[in-house]
Amino acid sequence: MDTQEATETLVVEGATTALAAEENETTQVVVGTISLEEAKKLRQEAHSLRRRMHEFEAKAKAEEDAKLSETERLRKQLDEAQAALKAKELTDMRLKAAKAAGLAEVLADRLQGETEDDLAVDAITLAKAMPKVTAVISATNPGVQPRLSQEAIARMTPDEINKNWEAVSAALVNR
């Protein structure tokens, strides 16, 4: 064996040993001589198998990530639906508490609390704090005037009858 062949044999033996150690396989390394062409063929085959293994691992990871992404998307939709339902229920409870306390519906959004009891207490507190509205009768807003009696109409001057003509005519029609 010349030096060239001995070097190739050592290189092939070292490559085969390194390849077996790299693959973590419990294969038995046969120390012997193989040709350089056979070594190249084995190296290419090992490289091809490693590449295919990495491709399969990447594909499996991508499929798992896609499933995880789908799960995350569904989880997000569930969270959004639950939040919308909670907001609707809270709005309904606010309206119910406002109505029970005698408040206008526009004031229902101002009520504080998360439970019906909290909202009811806040609605009552707000209702007590609201000023009492009384009807104010003014010249521009006369409100509902009482019916005129025959005696009241008889005591009126012609100018007063003209000013209150609608009330006078209503009283005369309903005799």
Secondary structure by P-SEA (a helix, b strand, c coil): ccaaaaaaaaaaaaaaaaaaaaaccccccccccccaaaaaaaaaaaaaaaaaaaaaaaaaaaaaaaaaaaaaaaaaaaaaaaaaaaaaaaaaaaaaaaaaaccccccccccccccaaaaaaaaaaaaaaccccccccccccccccccccaaaaaaccaaaaaaaaaaaaaaaaac
